[in-house]
Amino acid sequence: MEVFKKIRNTVAALTVAAIIFPVQTMAAEKVTVLLDWFVNPDHAPLYVALEKGYFAEKGLEVELIAPANPNDPAKLVAAGKADIAVSYQHQHHMQVEQGLPLVRIATLVATPLNSLVVLEDGPIKTIADLKGKTIGYSVGGFETVLLKVMLEKEGLTLDDVKLINVNFSLSPSLFTGQADAVIGAFRNFELNQMDIEKRPGRPFFVEENGIPAYDELILVANKNSLAEPKLRKFVDAVEMGVQYLVNHPDESWQLFIKGDRKDLNDELNRRAWVDTLPRFALRPGALDSKRYRVFGEFLKEQGVVSSVPELEKIAVELQ
């Protein structure tokens, strides 16, 4: 009996101590994520994971930051000023060749969004009809490469069309007749914008016209930080966010437009939300090695990059 009394007294003492001196929880690890652009439905899995508390469950304190300059995020991660950046696969290949210490660790949007667009009620019904026409673009380089390949598939070259830089006024340049077609229009945004303006567009999707499939939006980290467990925790939380998003799209929308993001609750973003939903990577951390090699070879063939590095130098599947 004396033994049991001592045990009972010890348990009671420990219980009181736990109440008076609660165990200190470990501080959450901070993770800074730089977006590629202003907040939009392309970033939905990140905000759902944040609002549902999935990052917190993994012991992470995540800050999502929209950049002042969209050219900066990946460069800041390369410089060790942030942990993760949202980037584009083609841009990532180019930046790695430039010597930036960046590695893809996950995928957000797993299909191309880029497209060549004309007015639906206009005279251009096929890509071949673009001969002698004016084509607007916003960013040279990759966009003009996409156009070049799409034209070649129809027996045309860039010399058969007139290129004009319309900056980011893609839809307006079609409405005003400044351009007969535009390359670089995102199918989940510009097409919806055109429809809202009662001037619907006809898209030609890049992956259906000679361009190998690629990931539109990816997450990149500094190659020197890949061993940090918080990166894998982050990717796992993003996957939880995607799962909730596809299972509960309406509830997820309410999470997305919560608080200081309420201004996003407009028709364009609501339409883009629906159109982007099936394009999110359901397994963000998974890596299709063949797909990355094929796209790398494509970029090399087109002169975008001069070589294709070993896969692990450009993309990994975190353990």
Sequence and secondary structure as in RCSB ss.txt:
>XXXX:A:sequence
MEVFKKIRNTVAALTVAAIIFPVQTMAAEKVTVLLDWFVNPDHAPLYVALEKGYFAEKGLEVELIAPANPNDPAK
LVAAGKADIAVSYQHQHHMQVEQGLPLVRIATLVATPLNSLVVLEDGPIKTIADLKGKTIGYSVGGFETVLLKVM
LEKEGLTLDDVKLINVNFSLSPSLFTGQADAVIGAFRNFELNQMDIEKRPGRPFFVEENGIPAYDELILVANKNS
LAEPKLRKFVDAVEMGVQYLVNHPDESWQLFIKGDRKDLNDELNRRAWVDTLPRFALRPGALDSKRYRVFGEFLK
EQGVVSSVPELEKIAVELQ
>XXXX:A:secstr
 HHHHHHHHHHHHHHHHHHHS       EEEEEE SSS  GGGHHHHHHHHTTHHHHTTEEEEEE  SSTTSHHH
HHHTTS SEEEEEHHHHHHHHHTT  EEEEEEEE S  EEEEEETTSS  SGGGGTT EEEESSTTHHHHHHHHH
HHTTT  GGGSEEEE TT HHHHHHTTS SEEEEEETTTHHHHHHHTT  EEEEEGGGTT     SEEEEEEGGG
TT HHHHHHHHHHHHHHHHHHH HHHHHHHHT GGGGGG SHHHHHHHHHHGGGB SSTT   HHHHHHHHHHHH
HTTS S    GGGTB    
